[in-house]
Amino acid sequence: MTKLQVIESPTGYFTLKGELNRNTIPRSVALATLEKRANKQGSSTLDMSGVSHTDTAGLAWLMNFLKGNQQQNVHFELIGIPKSLIKLAKISDVDSFLSVQ
């Protein structure tokens, strides 16, 4: 299991690195930090190219994260979405919500 990290550089540009799955999400201090920092930005980027493994828990976390931020008028542009996450989104019929093709 690879520890999940969130790196912010520059301000408003967040990079996820590691595993985003049922094992890492519940105890991730990094995700809690991201959620706090994101609420202070009007528009941000979430670079997911460093995510090495994800599952349905990762997809659910991402959808809830985006929805919660949209409700607070915070927009996130997703880049580098892992192919496995795109496949899960398509299978789950939520790919349009994540703006993936």
Summary of the structure (lengths in Angstrom):
residues: 101
radius of gyration: 12.4
end to end distance: 28.9
largest distance: 33.9
contacts: 291
relative contact order: 0.18
helix: 35%
strand: 29%
